[in-house]
Structure formats: C-alpha cells, structure tokens
Amino acid sequence: MQDVAGEAGMVPGNLYRYFPSKDAIILALIERDRAEIAADFATLDGTGDLMGAFRTLGHRHFIEKPREKAVLTLEIWSEAARNSAIAEVMGGVQAEVRRGIIAVCEKARLKGGIPDQVDLDAVARLILTLSDGLIRRKALDPDFESETEVATLLDLIGAVLCGAVSLTPCTPRIVSL
C-alpha cells in the first residue's frame, strides 16, 4: 500500500477515500494493466511485422517501464497467491493474454509468416513464462540488463515462430563425461 500511495502522491490512508478496500485497489491495478495489454494487442492486430511489434512491446514493457512497476506486479502476484478472488481475476487476464498471443500468431500464420508445424498454444505459454521471468528479474535482480535480456528473449521467440526451435517435448540423452 505504501508503494501504491507513493505512486499516487498521497499517504496510504487517502487511498481508502477512493477505494473501499485493498482488494478494490488491487483489482483496479489489474484492470488498468489488462486494458493496457488489450490496447497492445489492438496495435499488433494489423501489423505486417509480428516480430517488430513484439520488439516494440518488449521495449515498452521491460525496458521503458520503471523497476517499480515490476515490483508492484510481484506484489499483486503475491496477493493472488493468498487471495482466491484476486487469483481468479489474474487467471482471467492471463487467459486473455494467451488468447491474444495465439490470435495474432494465427493471423501471421495465415499471411505465411509462421509455419503450420509451430504449436501456437505452446508459443503463447512460452511468451507468458518468459515475460513473467523478466518481470521477476527486473524487480529483484540488481544486475538485470534489460536491453540484453529482452533481445535474447525476442531472439528465442523469433526462432520458435519460424520453426527453427521446436517446443515439442523430447527426452534428453545424457552423455556421461
């Protein structure tokens, strides 16, 4: 609550003049983020350069946004781990993001940009997992190098989308040394 109040430029007690509870504040923050993500997907919808659009979004969310945004996101995730109502809303947002990623990838596939053998659901799950990891690293790792980390993530996503890296499960062969 201290972080939220600080961001709003007020003392924590004042927040309750605008919101009836801590849960209401958290839900409003989640809705703000959901609306921003929906707007991001709207910009992806008509793009002819899916990876360029992903680069733009990666830069916006993981490089331009301040570290405090990542810290607040971790706080919301922590609350979702304790509060089933918050967890349910967060699950809905994650499902919406997953569907959005799949939808823009399906459009790119129809334009010949993604091979048929690429599992778009697996791609969406990979993007969500990698994005969550970047948020955690940005919030907690003092040595986090956002430019390098985002570039590496985007290279991997690009390789998966063009079919150069498969997300099909395999059993690794362990070679003794």
N, C-alpha and C positions, 0 to 999 in steps of 0.2 A: 504494500500500500504506500510505503514511503516513496518508492520509485515512481509509481503512477502519479502520486500527488506532486512530486518534484517535477515530473514531465508536464503536468498541468499548471505548474506555477502556483500551487496552493498547499496549505497544510492538509494532512490526511483527513482530519475531521470535516473539512469543507466538501470532500468528495461525497459524503453522505447527504449533502443538500441536493445533489443531482441524481444520486443513485440510492435505492432503498437498501442495498446490501453489497457485500464484497462480491458475491456471485453475480449480481447485476453488472458490476463494473467489469468483471472478467468476461462475461457474456458479450458486453458491448465491445470490448477489445477484440474478442474473437470475431464478432460480426464486422468490425472495421477491417480486419485482416482478410476475411472472406470476401468482402466487397472489393478490396484491392486486388486480390487474386482473380476474381471474376473479371475485373477490368483488364488485367494482364492477359487472360485467355481471349478476351474480345480482340485485343491487338494481335494475338497470334493467329486468329481465325482466318484472316485474309492474306497472310504473309506467303510469299513465294520462297522465302529463305528461312526454313524452320530453325536451322542451327544459328543463323544470325539473330533470330528472335530470341532463342534460348540464351545466346550470349548477352543480349541486351537485358533480359530478365535476370540472369545471373549477376551481371554487374550491378543492376539496381538493388537487388535484394541482399547480396552478400558482400558487396564492396562499398556501395554508396551509403547504405543504411548504417547508422551508428551501432557500435557494440552493445549499447544499452537496449536496443531493440531485440537483439539476440538473447540478452539476459532476461528481459521481460517474457520472451517466448518460453524460455526454460521455466520461469515461474508459473506460467499458465499450464505448461505440461505437467509440472509438479502438482498443481492443484487438480488437474484432470486425473492424476493417479490416485488422489484421495476422494474425489467428489464425482460420483457417477453421473450426475446431471451435466457437469462440465465435460466429462469424458464422452458422453453421448453426443454433445454438440461438436466437440473436436473430431469425433469419429465421422460425423456427417460432413464436416469441412474436408477432412482427408479423403473421403469417398468422392466428394465433388471435385477435388483437385485431381484425383486419379482418373475420373471420367473425363475431365477436361484435357488431361495429357493424352489419353487414348484418342479422344475426338480429333485433336489437332494432328496427331500422328496418322490417324486414318485418312484425313484429308491429304496429308503429304504423300501417303501411300498411293492414293488414287491418282495423284499427279506424277507417279513414278519415282518419288523420292525415297521411299522405304521399301525394301524387298519384301515379298509376301511371307518369307520364312521367319521374319522378325516377329517375335511374340510381343505385341504392343502392351498387353497387360503386365508382362514381366518388365518391360521398359518403364512403364509408369511406376511400378513398385520400386525399381532401381532408382529412378529420379527422386522419388519421395525419400527413400532411405539415405541417399547421398546428400540431399538437401537438409534433412534433419541432422545429419552428421556435421555438415558445415555450420549450421546454426549453433550446435553444441560447441564445436571447436572455436567459433568466433566468440562465443560467450565466455569460455573457460580457459582457452589456451593463449597465454601472453605472447607466444611465438607464432600465432596464426598469421600466415601470409596470404591474405585474401586473393590477391591477383593470381598468384601461382596456384593456389588450391582450386579456385574457380576454373582456371584454364585447364587444369588436369581433369576435373570433373567433366567439363564440356568435351574434352578430347575423348574421354571414355564413352560418354553418351553418344557422340558422333560415330564412334567406331561400332557401337551396338546398333545404332539406327541404320547404318549402311550394311550391316550384316558381317562386318569384319570380326566382331567378337560375339560369340553366342552366349545366350543366357540359359541354354539348355543344361540341366543338371548333368554332371559327369562324376565318375568316381576317379579321383586322382590316383595315379600309380606312384607309390612311394618307392624310391630307389634308395637302397642302403648305401651309405658312404664308406 
